[in-house]
């Protein structure tokens, strides 16, 4: 049997100021899955995602606790892991760092020293993936939030990652932008881990859900079952989405 | 906002805008190099340089008010530096040389930035194989001037909406607080940007 897409074993992390961020998180995500990571503010969702491609911890000590397709996330494998795991940050303005959309999407491939012709082709493909053909010459400053978000996604998809870690992907989107993003995500061929407060998104797109609270996994299971468990949801600062309440299950 | 103005101007339409960004950048640098190196005694050269610059500005349809405002902002700095020359023997001539040369150089940079999108200028430097750390830093600056400008504007608006009484002392105090706040926000953002860059393979 092949290794799972993502395997986390007893992951622990303290913030630089000493607070406990992650307190023994273990979870496994199989190939082809889309899973939701839900929980109150400060539960450690973003911190967990940043571990997936080695942004955290800042220094590596001891045995690795995360494996991507069986490859441990450690200092020696970081560059390879960062190519395999695409991370979408919460604020698009943190991620869009070039003067034009085109340059921004080319940022990753240029780091990997791809030949210029290949970069060109890959950027074109990535723009098409997110439905932004013809936006290449614009400055990120002129885009709407939804468009910025899609450029960020293109900037990640351009290197064809096998795992996508998305931090609050629908946070700043209007309903149209949200629908659009959902459709785009559905068409992407990668394992997806979505950290979000958008519980309807989890109900609609995720097979399984993990509830994270206080740096620990408090519950895990099929997304619809986890979300429909009202006492569980309320205990962790969440709520059962309306689409599940009215019996209109999926 | 100022950064938006230059952005809009640089994407305008004129014979100068249609020239290739590389050509314009190279021309501006050749101009600056010549102005800096040619001795000021050769007065005709500087009259010609000034005329050339004015011609380029006119052909590029750069609004005079836009240029003058920015020149006026920078002129005190130029005057202060050149003013030091007045205390040296033959000071007046040196002062004139420094003031004229600096003004021409600043004018050339302003004209370039008002007729050429920043991305074009950066692409030119990248093609020249200028070390990537320099081009990356310039690109980040261009990009985040916009973000910081927006942030400052939001902070100002929020402050104004809660300010009921005026007074100079109060205004200065809150401006100082805003500057401090912006600094903290920028530092935090810098940290997040670095992480986002690392996540995409930055080494």
Interface residues (C-beta under 8 A of the other chain):
Chain A: X50 X53 X55 X79 X82 X83 X86 X87 X89 X91 X93 X94 X95 X96 X97 X98 X99 X100 X103 X107 X108 X111 X112 X137 X139 X140 X141 X155 X156 X159
Chain B: X7 X117 X118 X119 X122 X139 X140 X142 X143 X144 X146 X147 X189 X192 X193 X195 X196 X197 X198 X199 X200 X201 X202 X203
